Amino acid sequence: MKFSRTAAVAAVSLAALSVPASANHSWGGYHWATNGNGLTVKVNSLITSQWVNPVNGAIADWEKSNVLSLGARNPVSGDPKRCSPIAGQILVCNASYGQRQWLGIANIWLSNGHITQGTTRLNDSYFNMAQYNTSAWRNFVACQEIGHDFGLDHQDENFSNANLGTCMDYTNNPSTNQHPNTHDYNMLTSIYGHSDGYTSAKAATNFGIRQVGKAPAVTPSSEAIGNTPAAWGRAIHSDGLGRPDVFVKDLGRGEKVLTHVLWTLETKRSDIE
């Protein structure tokens, strides 16, 4: 993918404003609609055995938040390479997606400003390599990508800074960045401590539940998103190394899908096409 000079400058400028630990790290204000009782949403998994502990551990970590209720761990069937979204729920998949320079991807679908479904993909094409085939890297990436699906961004995007002790911190060494921290939980409380008058999650059958004066969310697209920048739409943000890491694609009828990408340490901006 080619970027104009203007777009590149804008992206780098956004990266320079990446949030420190003391600042708001909501992902663009994107959140699931809530009826004021926190967020109840299923987190499903389409994963192989080596990912059971990292993924279930990340889900358990996030559920320590006082505003998230994620329910029983829910394995599902399907094609993990497609990782097709489930309306009102989150789906976590792993597969060998190819040497496309990324470790993990989070996708969120937005309808009229609210998240309606989310996916996380974990790329075994790199996690099967010695450098990334460690519990620290697996825990870090699983935790971070699932955190994006709740509407969280990073606390810090400078890879060379000292670790903040949270998986929502870009790092060259995830040894101490494998779990959420207090600031992440406080951020979730801030995000979900209000009522939108209806919920966009589907814990059982409550997707788009109608309440007084509120219309239900549009049933989101079931189309899976591809594995390359060409499928993700327009780059709107860059990480601390100037690499585009957030993309937006307009699906029409008020629906958009956003993609948050965690590149490998070796990836350069010039490698991203």
ZINORUR-V115556 format. One line per field, one symbol per residue. phi: phi as a letter, one per 20 degrees, with the letter a starting at -180 (. if undefined). Layout:
phi = ???
This chain:
phi = .dcfgfffffffffffegfffedfcfemmfbffcendmddbfdecccegfdffffffffffffffecdcdmffcfcdqeffelffdgmcdcdccaeeoedndebcddcedclndfdabcccdeffdfeeggdecfffffffgffffgffeoedeebdefeffgembfecfbebegdcdbfcgfffffffffdebdenbcdecfccefmgecgmceffffffeffdfdcgfeenefcbcefdmefccccceenlmdccdcdddfffefdgfeec
